[in-house]
């Protein structure tokens, strides 16, 4: 008997017995000792890390994740979907610009590090697009909190929109 057929018969047997879905799942988990899959931790990056002048967006993110959050550069590369050699070079450039830890206080606005993993958008485009769509801030407010010019934020956001429309 193939697996699909056996599974169908198994499910039908429990349906006929009027077993609730929750009880069915509980039984399957107990019978097969299934544990819920661990979700990878979500690393939230506060917008306040942009208070440190002189960094590109990627340099600031890499330095923050490596030094402030304690991730190894290999882990940072996996999280950001980048080549680990490129992340290493980026970190060295950031470290030359500023030796101490980034000042990243608790902020009202933040974004998950995983949004940068989308390689269709640049790092800054991903950040600006996320902040604009999630928090519904004006271009001026975004520019103020990420320490960029209003026109830069507008340009980056419209470029991100064009790229996303092109992909759909």
Number of C-alpha atoms within 10 A of each C-alpha: 5 6 8 9 10 11 11 10 12 11 14 12 12 14 13 8 9 10 13 11 11 9 11 15 13 13 12 12 13 11 9 8 10 11 8 7 6 6 6 7 6 11 14 14 20 19 21 19 24 21 16 15 12 12 17 13 16 18 20 22 24 24 27 22 21 18 15 13 13 12 16 11 20 16 14 23 19 14 19 22 16 16 12 16 12 12 22 16 12 18 22 15 14 20 15 8 13 15 8 8 13 19 13 16 11 12 12 8 14 19 19 13 19 16 17 23 17 13 12 13 19 17 20 18 22 22 23 24 21 18 20 17 9 12 11 12 13 14 19 14 14 22 18 14 15 20 17 13 14 16 12 12 25 17 14 20 22 15 16 20 15 11 14 12 9 8 8 5
